[in-house]
Amino acid sequence: MVSQLKYRRKRTEVPVIRNLIFIYATKQTACDLSNVYGVRLYYMKDLFTHSMLVVPNKQMEDFIFIMDLNPDGVSFDSEPFAVGNKVKVIKGDFSGIEGEIATQANKTYVVIRIKGVLVASIKVPKSYLKLIN
């Protein structure tokens, strides 16, 4: 992000998702951040298990991939468009991404969920998709 000050511009890094940072750590290391090192933070809880939320590696890799490739083409929603069939993108820039199919205004989207956190969607032609079980 670039902000304009009086006579100069200042470039700063901001998280993709406001007030949310993901860490890659063991459960013990994640707990030690606040208990041992005194870092003030809040953990997200899994709504089903009521324990610390863990994002599977595949979901995180897919999210990082689409954000690196085309961050402006991604829309974020806290709620999904619709629950649909599981699909895998087999062609194009997003090849290998797995998610759920959704439609809005006659356009096809692949919805990638980070359970309990957010839903990201990318517009993909139907011909680039393959149903998976």
Residue pairs with C-beta under 8 A, 6 or more apart in sequence:
1 11
1 12
1 13
1 14
2 9
2 10
2 11
2 12
3 9
3 10
3 12
4 10
15 21
16 67
16 71
17 76
17 117
17 118
20 117
22 55
22 60
23 30
23 33
25 33
27 52
30 43
30 52
33 39
33 41
34 40
34 41
43 52
43 53
44 52
44 53
44 116
44 117
45 51
45 52
45 53
45 116
46 52
46 53
46 54
46 115
46 116
47 116
53 115
53 116
53 117
55 114
55 115
55 117
58 98
59 112
59 113
59 114
59 115
60 114
62 97
62 98
62 99
62 112
63 112
63 114
63 120
65 94
65 96
65 97
66 74
66 94
66 97
66 112
66 120
66 122
67 74
67 120
69 93
69 94
70 93
70 122
73 122
73 123
74 120
74 121
74 122
75 120
75 121
76 118
76 119
76 120
77 118
77 119
77 120
77 121
78 118
78 119
79 119
80 100
80 102
80 111
80 113
80 119
81 102
81 103
81 104
81 109
81 111
81 121
82 102
82 103
83 100
84 100
84 101
84 102
84 111
85 100
85 101
85 131
86 98
86 99
86 100
86 131
86 132
86 133
87 98
87 99
87 100
87 101
87 110
87 129
87 130
87 131
87 132
88 96
88 97
88 98
88 129
88 130
88 132
89 95
89 96
89 97
89 98
89 110
89 124
89 128
89 129
89 130
90 128
90 129
90 130
91 127
91 128
92 124
92 125
92 128
94 110
94 122
94 124
94 128
95 128
97 110
97 112
97 122
98 112
98 132
99 110
99 111
99 112
99 113
100 110
100 111
100 113
101 108
101 109
101 110
101 111
101 129
102 108
102 109
102 110
102 111
102 121
103 109
107 123
108 123
108 124
108 125
108 126
108 129
109 121
109 122
109 123
109 124
110 121
110 122
110 124
110 129
111 119
111 120
111 121
112 119
112 120
112 121
112 122
113 119
113 120
114 120
